[in-house]
């Protein structure tokens, strides 16, 4: 069973509660990192938990999903993706090995957010031809720039 970290800012408390309840019905364990007034702190907490291995994947929520995904992506090893529909969430996992999902509570409603989260959580990285590209992203993160 995968442990999923989740946190939000003040705009997304209700959505976070609804998602936690739904994700548990899918058979996942939830680690709640709470609500922060400042979205970068919430993004960092979940991203750090994923990067350290404390959580397998993370979900972060703010008004648009933009700010919190930017903050999460500052943590080494994190590939956070901001999604407002299920297709991108699924393929971010399949092809990009994304490990943190960001969503905006002012952008998606709870039912759409549940569909997005489910697609993200049930997809697994395909590797193969995609692994080379993810490794390039990792190299860039480590200061090795492709020529």
C-alpha atoms as an extended CHARMM CRD file, in Angstrom:
* protein
*
       147  EXT
         1         1  UNK       CA              0.0000000000        0.0000000000        0.0000000000  PROA      1               0.0000000000
         2         2  UNK       CA              1.3780000000        3.4180000000       -0.9680000000  PROA      2               0.0000000000
         3         3  UNK       CA              1.6410000000        6.2380000000        1.5200000000  PROA      3               0.0000000000
         4         4  UNK       CA              0.4330000000        9.4930000000       -0.0730000000  PROA      4               0.0000000000
         5         5  UNK       CA              1.4390000000       12.8550000000        1.3870000000  PROA      5               0.0000000000
         6         6  UNK       CA             -0.9890000000       15.7500000000        1.0880000000  PROA      6               0.0000000000
         7         7  UNK       CA             -0.9970000000       19.4200000000        2.1160000000  PROA      7               0.0000000000
         8         8  UNK       CA             -2.6740000000       22.6630000000        1.1240000000  PROA      8               0.0000000000
         9         9  UNK       CA             -2.8260000000       26.3670000000        1.6610000000  PROA      9               0.0000000000
        10        10  UNK       CA             -5.8280000000       28.2090000000        3.1100000000  PROA      10              0.0000000000
        11        11  UNK       CA             -7.7350000000       28.2100000000       -0.2110000000  PROA      11              0.0000000000
        12        12  UNK       CA             -7.8870000000       24.4270000000       -0.5140000000  PROA      12              0.0000000000
        13        13  UNK       CA             -8.7850000000       23.0600000000        2.9260000000  PROA      13              0.0000000000
        14        14  UNK       CA            -12.1900000000       21.7390000000        1.8730000000  PROA      14              0.0000000000
        15        15  UNK       CA            -10.8060000000       20.1210000000       -1.2920000000  PROA      15              0.0000000000
        16        16  UNK       CA             -7.9870000000       18.5000000000        0.6850000000  PROA      16              0.0000000000
        17        17  UNK       CA            -10.4610000000       16.9550000000        3.1220000000  PROA      17              0.0000000000
        18        18  UNK       CA            -12.5990000000       15.5910000000        0.2810000000  PROA      18              0.0000000000
        19        19  UNK       CA             -9.5610000000       14.1840000000       -1.5280000000  PROA      19              0.0000000000
        20        20  UNK       CA             -8.1730000000       12.5240000000        1.5830000000  PROA      20              0.0000000000
        21        21  UNK       CA            -11.4520000000       10.7380000000        2.1740000000  PROA      21              0.0000000000
        22        22  UNK       CA            -11.7060000000        9.6380000000       -1.4660000000  PROA      22              0.0000000000
        23        23  UNK       CA             -8.0860000000        8.4910000000       -1.7610000000  PROA      23              0.0000000000
        24        24  UNK       CA             -8.4910000000        6.3040000000        1.3050000000  PROA      24              0.0000000000
        25        25  UNK       CA            -11.4360000000        4.5440000000       -0.3870000000  PROA      25              0.0000000000
        26        26  UNK       CA             -9.0110000000        3.6660000000       -3.2090000000  PROA      26              0.0000000000
        27        27  UNK       CA             -6.8610000000        1.7810000000       -0.7100000000  PROA      27              0.0000000000
        28        28  UNK       CA             -4.0620000000        4.2880000000       -0.1180000000  PROA      28              0.0000000000
        29        29  UNK       CA             -2.7290000000        5.4860000000        3.2040000000  PROA      29              0.0000000000
        30        30  UNK       CA             -2.7270000000        9.2530000000        3.6640000000  PROA      30              0.0000000000
        31        31  UNK       CA             -0.1610000000       11.2990000000        5.5440000000  PROA      31              0.0000000000
        32        32  UNK       CA             -1.6780000000       14.7290000000        6.1730000000  PROA      32              0.0000000000
        33        33  UNK       CA              0.8860000000       17.5440000000        6.2710000000  PROA      33              0.0000000000
        34        34  UNK       CA             -1.8230000000       20.0320000000        7.0950000000  PROA      34              0.0000000000
        35        35  UNK       CA             -2.6930000000       23.5180000000        5.9590000000  PROA      35              0.0000000000
        36        36  UNK       CA             -0.2610000000       26.3990000000        5.7330000000  PROA      36              0.0000000000
        37        37  UNK       CA             -1.1220000000       30.0460000000        5.2020000000  PROA      37              0.0000000000
        38        38  UNK       CA              1.8770000000       30.2180000000        2.8700000000  PROA      38              0.0000000000
        39        39  UNK       CA              1.6720000000       27.7150000000        0.0140000000  PROA      39              0.0000000000
        40        40  UNK       CA              5.4710000000       27.3290000000       -0.4030000000  PROA      40              0.0000000000
        41        41  UNK       CA              5.6760000000       25.7630000000        3.0630000000  PROA      41              0.0000000000
        42        42  UNK       CA              2.8960000000       23.2780000000        2.2950000000  PROA      42              0.0000000000
        43        43  UNK       CA              4.5340000000       22.3990000000       -1.0330000000  PROA      43              0.0000000000
        44        44  UNK       CA              7.9000000000       21.9280000000        0.6280000000  PROA      44              0.0000000000
        45        45  UNK       CA              6.5640000000       19.6620000000        3.3710000000  PROA      45              0.0000000000
        46        46  UNK       CA              5.0270000000       17.1890000000        0.9440000000  PROA      46              0.0000000000
        47        47  UNK       CA              7.8880000000       17.3940000000       -1.5480000000  PROA      47              0.0000000000
        48        48  UNK       CA             10.4240000000       16.7650000000        1.1990000000  PROA      48              0.0000000000
        49        49  UNK       CA              8.4190000000       13.7370000000        2.3900000000  PROA      49              0.0000000000
        50        50  UNK       CA              8.3920000000       12.2960000000       -1.1340000000  PROA      50              0.0000000000
        51        51  UNK       CA             12.0730000000       13.0530000000       -1.7660000000  PROA      51              0.0000000000
        52        52  UNK       CA             13.0680000000       11.4050000000        1.5290000000  PROA      52              0.0000000000
        53        53  UNK       CA             10.9790000000        8.2930000000        0.8300000000  PROA      53              0.0000000000
        54        54  UNK       CA              8.5930000000        8.9480000000        3.7040000000  PROA      54              0.0000000000
        55        55  UNK       CA              5.7920000000        9.0610000000        1.1110000000  PROA      55              0.0000000000
        56        56  UNK       CA              5.5900000000        7.3330000000       -2.2550000000  PROA      56              0.0000000000
        57        57  UNK       CA              3.7560000000       10.2160000000       -3.9320000000  PROA      57              0.0000000000
        58        58  UNK       CA              2.3910000000       13.6050000000       -2.9700000000  PROA      58              0.0000000000
        59        59  UNK       CA             -0.5660000000       15.8580000000       -3.6220000000  PROA      59              0.0000000000
        60        60  UNK       CA             -0.3730000000       19.6040000000       -3.0290000000  PROA      60              0.0000000000
        61        61  UNK       CA             -3.2180000000       22.0890000000       -3.3290000000  PROA      61              0.0000000000
        62        62  UNK       CA             -3.4760000000       25.8560000000       -3.5100000000  PROA      62              0.0000000000
        63        63  UNK       CA             -5.7080000000       28.3150000000       -5.3630000000  PROA      63              0.0000000000
        64        64  UNK       CA             -4.3490000000       27.6000000000       -8.8490000000  PROA      64              0.0000000000
        65        65  UNK       CA             -1.8670000000       24.7980000000       -8.2350000000  PROA      65              0.0000000000
        66        66  UNK       CA              0.8470000000       26.9640000000       -9.8110000000  PROA      66              0.0000000000
        67        67  UNK       CA              2.5940000000       28.4390000000       -6.7910000000  PROA      67              0.0000000000
        68        68  UNK       CA              2.5920000000       25.2610000000       -4.7560000000  PROA      68              0.0000000000
        69        69  UNK       CA              3.9460000000       23.2180000000       -7.6830000000  PROA      69              0.0000000000
        70        70  UNK       CA              6.7540000000       25.7430000000       -8.1700000000  PROA      70              0.0000000000
        71        71  UNK       CA              7.6860000000       25.4240000000       -4.5030000000  PROA      71              0.0000000000
        72        72  UNK       CA              7.5370000000       21.6130000000       -4.5730000000  PROA      72              0.0000000000
        73        73  UNK       CA              9.7550000000       21.5150000000       -7.6610000000  PROA      73              0.0000000000
        74        74  UNK       CA             12.5260000000       23.3000000000       -5.7590000000  PROA      74              0.0000000000
        75        75  UNK       CA             13.1040000000       20.1400000000       -3.7070000000  PROA      75              0.0000000000
        76        76  UNK       CA             15.7330000000       17.9290000000       -5.3190000000  PROA      76              0.0000000000
        77        77  UNK       CA             14.2300000000       14.7950000000       -6.8070000000  PROA      77              0.0000000000
        78        78  UNK       CA             10.7310000000       16.1920000000       -7.1800000000  PROA      78              0.0000000000
        79        79  UNK       CA              8.8570000000       16.3020000000      -10.4510000000  PROA      79              0.0000000000
        80        80  UNK       CA              5.6440000000       18.1060000000       -9.5550000000  PROA      80              0.0000000000
        81        81  UNK       CA              2.9800000000       18.6160000000      -12.1870000000  PROA      81              0.0000000000
        82        82  UNK       CA              0.0400000000       21.0130000000      -12.0310000000  PROA      82              0.0000000000
        83        83  UNK       CA             -3.0120000000       19.3240000000      -13.5630000000  PROA      83              0.0000000000
        84        84  UNK       CA             -6.5600000000       20.4190000000      -14.2310000000  PROA      84              0.0000000000
        85        85  UNK       CA             -7.6760000000       17.3030000000      -16.1080000000  PROA      85              0.0000000000
        86        86  UNK       CA             -7.0410000000       13.5460000000      -15.7770000000  PROA      86              0.0000000000
        87        87  UNK       CA             -5.1860000000       12.8880000000      -19.0540000000  PROA      87              0.0000000000
        88        88  UNK       CA             -2.1920000000       15.0400000000      -18.1270000000  PROA      88              0.0000000000
        89        89  UNK       CA             -2.0940000000       13.5550000000      -14.6150000000  PROA      89              0.0000000000
        90        90  UNK       CA             -1.9650000000       10.0250000000      -16.0190000000  PROA      90              0.0000000000
        91        91  UNK       CA              0.7140000000       10.7590000000      -18.6080000000  PROA      91              0.0000000000
        92        92  UNK       CA              2.8080000000       12.8060000000      -16.2040000000  PROA      92              0.0000000000
        93        93  UNK       CA              3.2160000000        9.5850000000      -14.2200000000  PROA      93              0.0000000000
        94        94  UNK       CA              3.5340000000        7.2470000000      -17.2270000000  PROA      94              0.0000000000
        95        95  UNK       CA              6.0410000000        9.2940000000      -19.2230000000  PROA      95              0.0000000000
        96        96  UNK       CA              7.6250000000       11.8170000000      -16.8320000000  PROA      96              0.0000000000
        97        97  UNK       CA              7.7110000000        9.8400000000      -13.5750000000  PROA      97              0.0000000000
        98        98  UNK       CA              6.0150000000       12.7850000000      -11.8450000000  PROA      98              0.0000000000
        99        99  UNK       CA              5.9010000000       12.1930000000       -8.1110000000  PROA      99              0.0000000000
       100       100  UNK       CA              3.8580000000       15.1480000000       -6.8550000000  PROA      100             0.0000000000
       101       101  UNK       CA              0.4610000000       16.2240000000       -8.1770000000  PROA      101             0.0000000000
       102       102  UNK       CA             -0.5920000000       19.8600000000       -7.7870000000  PROA      102             0.0000000000
       103       103  UNK       CA             -4.1160000000       21.1310000000       -8.2990000000  PROA      103             0.0000000000
       104       104  UNK       CA             -5.9210000000       24.4180000000       -7.8740000000  PROA      104             0.0000000000
       105       105  UNK       CA             -8.9930000000       24.5050000000       -5.6620000000  PROA      105             0.0000000000
       106       106  UNK       CA            -10.1880000000       27.5810000000       -7.5430000000  PROA      106             0.0000000000
       107       107  UNK       CA             -9.6990000000       25.7740000000      -10.8640000000  PROA      107             0.0000000000
       108       108  UNK       CA            -11.1220000000       22.2710000000      -10.3770000000  PROA      108             0.0000000000
       109       109  UNK       CA            -14.1420000000       21.1040000000       -8.4290000000  PROA      109             0.0000000000
       110       110  UNK       CA            -14.0250000000       18.1860000000       -6.0460000000  PROA      110             0.0000000000
       111       111  UNK       CA            -15.3410000000       15.5600000000       -8.4790000000  PROA      111             0.0000000000
       112       112  UNK       CA            -12.8370000000       16.5110000000      -11.1750000000  PROA      112             0.0000000000
       113       113  UNK       CA            -10.0640000000       16.6260000000       -8.5710000000  PROA      113             0.0000000000
       114       114  UNK       CA            -10.9380000000       13.0720000000       -7.5300000000  PROA      114             0.0000000000
       115       115  UNK       CA            -10.6940000000       11.8680000000      -11.1350000000  PROA      115             0.0000000000
       116       116  UNK       CA             -7.3620000000       13.6520000000      -11.6080000000  PROA      116             0.0000000000
       117       117  UNK       CA             -5.9290000000       12.2250000000       -8.3850000000  PROA      117             0.0000000000
       118       118  UNK       CA             -7.0940000000        8.6980000000       -9.1860000000  PROA      118             0.0000000000
       119       119  UNK       CA             -5.4630000000        8.7400000000      -12.6300000000  PROA      119             0.0000000000
       120       120  UNK       CA             -2.2470000000       10.0980000000      -11.1520000000  PROA      120             0.0000000000
       121       121  UNK       CA             -2.1240000000        7.5650000000       -8.3230000000  PROA      121             0.0000000000
       122       122  UNK       CA             -2.9410000000        4.4520000000      -10.3110000000  PROA      122             0.0000000000
       123       123  UNK       CA             -0.5080000000        5.1420000000      -13.1710000000  PROA      123             0.0000000000
       124       124  UNK       CA              3.0260000000        3.7590000000      -12.9790000000  PROA      124             0.0000000000
       125       125  UNK       CA              6.1210000000        5.0830000000      -14.7430000000  PROA      125             0.0000000000
       126       126  UNK       CA              6.6410000000        3.1310000000      -17.9770000000  PROA      126             0.0000000000
       127       127  UNK       CA             10.4080000000        3.5950000000      -18.1250000000  PROA      127             0.0000000000
       128       128  UNK       CA             11.8490000000        2.4670000000      -21.4540000000  PROA      128             0.0000000000
       129       129  UNK       CA             12.2030000000        5.3280000000      -23.9290000000  PROA      129             0.0000000000
       130       130  UNK       CA             10.9150000000        7.7470000000      -21.2790000000  PROA      130             0.0000000000
       131       131  UNK       CA             13.6400000000        6.8930000000      -18.7870000000  PROA      131             0.0000000000
       132       132  UNK       CA             16.3170000000        8.5730000000      -20.9070000000  PROA      132             0.0000000000
       133       133  UNK       CA             14.3710000000       11.8380000000      -20.8490000000  PROA      133             0.0000000000
       134       134  UNK       CA             13.6960000000       11.6760000000      -17.1120000000  PROA      134             0.0000000000
       135       135  UNK       CA             17.4220000000       11.0840000000      -16.6130000000  PROA      135             0.0000000000
       136       136  UNK       CA             18.1370000000       14.2510000000      -18.6180000000  PROA      136             0.0000000000
       137       137  UNK       CA             15.8220000000       16.1460000000      -16.2480000000  PROA      137             0.0000000000
       138       138  UNK       CA             17.7270000000       14.6710000000      -13.3050000000  PROA      138             0.0000000000
       139       139  UNK       CA             21.0460000000       15.6790000000      -14.8720000000  PROA      139             0.0000000000
       140       140  UNK       CA             19.8190000000       19.2510000000      -15.3190000000  PROA      140             0.0000000000
       141       141  UNK       CA             18.7220000000       19.2780000000      -11.6770000000  PROA      141             0.0000000000
       142       142  UNK       CA             22.2450000000       18.2040000000      -10.7240000000  PROA      142             0.0000000000
       143       143  UNK       CA             23.9010000000       20.9380000000      -12.7930000000  PROA      143             0.0000000000
       144       144  UNK       CA             24.8370000000       18.7110000000      -15.7420000000  PROA      144             0.0000000000
       145       145  UNK       CA             23.5110000000       20.4810000000      -18.7840000000  PROA      145             0.0000000000
       146       146  UNK       CA             22.8970000000       18.6160000000      -22.0360000000  PROA      146             0.0000000000
       147       147  UNK       CA             24.8480000000       19.7610000000      -25.0480000000  PROA      147             0.0000000000
